[in-house]
Amino acid sequence: MEDIALLQKIKDWIRVMGQRGIYGGASARLRSTAVEQMLSVVGAEEPKDAQWALDNIASLAKRWATKNQANPGTTSTYLSRAKSTIGDYIAYQKDPTKTIVPRSSSSRNGRESQREHEPATTDAVKSISPDPSVDEQRFVIALSGGKRATLAVPVHLSALDIKILQKQIEILELQVSGEI
């Protein structure tokens, strides 16, 4: 991205949000990296505004992944972080008086969620859908014998949502084993 003005504005904003405690320190750094990576593939002829970047974030992620031969999990993580961060940035620019509530942080012990710190790797790999829904993320999970399962969930999951999913998987396990 030749014009670094937009990238620098967003990175400066993320830094300030980190200083204000809106984003945790690690979360702010991870968000900044994700935005930087996604915007790194914006061409000189393309618009340099946040709304255009948000509207085209899935395409930017695909281009970034191709250029960097990136792991699908890393790409999906960067896509998700950049998308939510740019969306927060746009919302803040429209009305700075509204409180930004980070969607992927947890207040458990004052730490950010594990999802903010660790990209998906090994058995569970996030993948980018050809036409990703604004409200959905998909996980491709490697199973035994080369089988795969796809799990589609809302982009913003609460700790309670994750516990519900865990219980549903436990019930599925019991059903498959014939215990139910």
Secondary structure as GFF3:
##gff-version 3
##sequence-region A 1 180
A	DSSP	alpha_helix	5	19	.	.	.	ID=ss1
A	DSSP	alpha_helix	25	39	.	.	.	ID=ss2
A	DSSP	alpha_helix	50	55	.	.	.	ID=ss3
A	DSSP	alpha_helix	57	68	.	.	.	ID=ss4
A	DSSP	alpha_helix	72	94	.	.	.	ID=ss5
A	DSSP	three_ten_helix	108	110	.	.	.	ID=ss6
A	DSSP	alpha_helix	114	117	.	.	.	ID=ss7
A	DSSP	beta_strand	124	127	.	.	.	ID=ss8
A	DSSP	beta_strand	136	142	.	.	.	ID=ss9
A	DSSP	three_ten_helix	144	146	.	.	.	ID=ss10
A	DSSP	beta_strand	148	154	.	.	.	ID=ss11
A	DSSP	alpha_helix	159	177	.	.	.	ID=ss12
###
